[in-house]
Each structure stands twice: as C-alpha cells, then as structure tokens.
Amino acid sequence: MRRGVMHALGRVRLGILLPGLGALAACAGSDAAPQACLAAPELPDPQAPTAGMARLTGGTFVMGAAAEHAEEGPPRQVQVGDFWIDRTEVTNAAFARFVEATGYVTQAERPLPEAAYPGLSAEERRPASLVFVGAGAPGGDPAAWWRIIPGADWRHPEGPASSIDGKDSWPVVHIGWEDALAYARWLGRDLPTEAEWEYAARGGLDGARYAWGDEPAPRDAPLANTWQGVFPVADTGDDGHKARPAPVGCFPANGHGLYDITGNVWEWTSDWYRPGLVPAAVLEQGGPSRAMSRDPDEPGQPKHVIKGGSFLCADNFCFRYRPAARAPGPHDSGASHVGFRTVLRVPAAPAPG
C-alpha cells in the first residue's frame, strides 16, 4: 500500500493492515508438523467460468457482530442471491496465468505518477510495496514494523531478492484492489460484496463467532493460519506456519467447502468502507459509494472493505480472523498479506409472467 501509506505509516493499526500486510514461506514454517495441504488448485480459464469454484445457494443471514470491534455492527439480517465463489484464495500460479495472458502490470510494479505526486522525487515514486518486517522498533512504534521496500511485488513478496519459485500454491499478495478486479474481469467474474463474502465465510453457521463455530480452535488442531503467541513479540508457529502465509488448503474447509476463508491473507471485497455496517437499504441499492467511504483514521482516503484477517491476526491484538471482522484497505495499494478471491453471480430467475 504505497499511496495511502505515504500519509499513514505513523498511524498503522497493527495487524489490520493499515490495515494489513505480510511475507511468504514454506508450508512447514516452524517446528510444528506441517499439515497435508491441497494438491495444486485448478488454474483459471476464461473458457471455464466456474473452474475451481463452489456454488452457494443464497439466503438470509445475520451479518456483523456485537461486542468485538465497533465497526463490525450492529448485526442485522441481510439477503444474498445465488453465486459461485473460489474455493481457495487466488494463487501465485493462477495470477501468473492471468499476467501471461494479458500482460497486466500490478500497481506495486508501476512507479507513482508524477502528475499525481508532484512533491515526490523519482526515487520516492519508484515501484515499491509494503512488507511486514517484524517488531523490535524503538519505543514499540508500530510504523517501524512495516517497511516500504522498492522492488517488493507479487513476484518478490519480501523484496527484490525474494522469489515465488516453488510457491505456485501460495496465495498471491501485493495485489491492489484494481489488480484483483482486473483478474476477476478477465474471467468474467467480480469481487465479492462484503455481504457475499461474509455469507460464504460463515459456511452455514449463522451467527457463529468463527468460520468453524463458537469455540476457539484447539492448539493441537489449528483451523486457520493465524498468529499464535503475543503479537508482535513472537509467533510460536503452532499451526505450522510461523509468521508466514501458508499454501492454500492447509486447513479444513468450512461448511461451504471453502479453504482459508479466515486467516492466511486478507481478502478484497467490492464494497467501499464505512466504520460500521451500512443500512440494508444502501445494500439493496448496490452498496455504499466512493463518496460514502470514510475511515476515521484517514477521512480523506476512500477505502474498500477487506475481510478475513491474516497470519498476523492474534487474539491479543487484531482478533480479526472471524467472519464478522472487517477493515479498511486503500483501493489503490496492495500489501504483503493481502490477497483475494472472486465470485460469479447466478442471474436471478425471471419473475413468473
């Protein structure tokens, strides 16, 4: 997230990205035994519009939550239609196929336009992205836990010396909102609305605290890639992925057959962010507009809703690896623990004539 972060690094809200960003590594990132991960997910094909997706029958559910974070409520009933959604987060291999087919260049790979940023030097405008580099900042300054690294992008998640070689099944990161939307449109799809995403994440467990139910995951059988231990001092890596993303499908699917719907990496939605759930009437009109978007920490920066939390979410700090959790993501920037998945909506049946 370069454009928003130029103004906001000093106000980073840890674990939510600035809301949320990260790094990459192998399936066994600690001394814990690695989980059996999915075989390579099916690659995207514009001629096979539902490849790698699960079909969900729409319905009414309770969206949001009370007594966690203020922006998650108040809870209310929302209705969604039928739609298909990716079973996994979009992977490096899937995004690479898109880039090969279209020649697309992500926001992190482009220099900031001089006309839009006349006060920045060419050095300051060169391609870069935000990477989580760990704690240990003097005085515990959250801004120092992240670094804008020139050359960090989806192919080089930790900087120019890093690589995604051998990591085809890892979630693609450093993807901005418009990058995610470009990929979705290549396949004739879209990004999920916040309501669609949350409906899918709940897996049929309406009102449950987690994607798997109301009880925390047992320590000896983790159900998502999150931060174990005291954030940001140390991640014990009990889930097998110490302070790193995991390949997709290393944890059990939810009730809709979706993997990593919470934890691992944050996921973009199509909705503009507001600090609290928008009224149902606004959703029925297509959701909040850019003009309605507002993040109290940066009121002049329109942002989109991101959902699901990431491997940096810890119970003692962020605690946003829950279906109701939400955070603002600058629409023109990506980061190292932000990814996405796509949807394909099923047209409503015509009313009987």
Buried (B, 14 or more C-beta within 10 A) or exposed (E): BBBBBBEBBEEBBBBBBBBBBBBBBBBBBBEBEBBEBBEBBBBBEEEEEBBBBBEBEBEEBBBBBEEBBEBBBEBEEBBBEBBBBBBBBBBBBBBBBBBEEEEBEBBBBBBBEEEEBEEBEEEBBBBBBBBBBBBEBEEEEBBBBBBBBEBBBBBBBBBEEBEBEEBBBBBBBBBBBBBBBBBBEBBEBBBBBBBBBBBBBBBEBBBBBBBBEEEEBEEEEBBBBBBBBBBBEBBBBBBBBBBBBBBBBBBBBBBBBBBBBBBBBBBBBBBBBBBEBBEBEBBEEEBBEEEBBBBEBBEEBBBBBBBBBBBBBBBEBBBBBBBBBBBBBBBBBBBBBBBBBBBBBBEEEEEEE
